[in-house]
Amino acid sequence: MIDIIFDEMELDELEDVPEPGLAKVITRAYQTDTYLSSKASTVVAEANGQVVGVVFGYPSENEDDINKVLINLSKKSADFKEPYIPDSETNTDEWYLDSIAVDPDWQGHGIGSKLLAAVPRMALNDGKSVIGLNVDFENPEAKKLYERKGFKTVGTQMIGDHLYDHMQRAAKQHSLLYV
């Protein structure tokens, strides 16, 4: 399912990589200790015993470790002519929401919102008070969704050949009590 995100990002570096080869590297990445340990967090949504959504992220200081996994796996894959070196995507001292994806057959059923609702706990469990993410300039509907969830644009980020809004929000929303 995460390969959907890589497809949408249209990264030139991955243009010549056959889809099965990319899927294999991504799957292997998610099976590594780095992706399964305290370096990163993944939540999976299931329906009828089938994975229908996933959210993945990590504290910003772990980005290099996360990226090294993809670099090393792509080096070992015959499907990659050269290692895939991801661009930096995080801001300092944030919990970075790297990926959120919902099976196209299950979109519109609130799964994405439920996965997004799990993120603050993931961030707080990792000791982070700020959540960051990037949203493609060419995806205004996603940006509107994130704004409704309390995210604000704090800058821009170039990832591959696309410009992204870097958005953040507090991991814990405080409500005011008026007496």
Summary of the structure (lengths in Angstrom):
residues: 179
radius of gyration: 16.4
end to end distance: 47.5
largest distance: 65.5
contacts: 499
relative contact order: 0.16
helix: 39%
strand: 27%
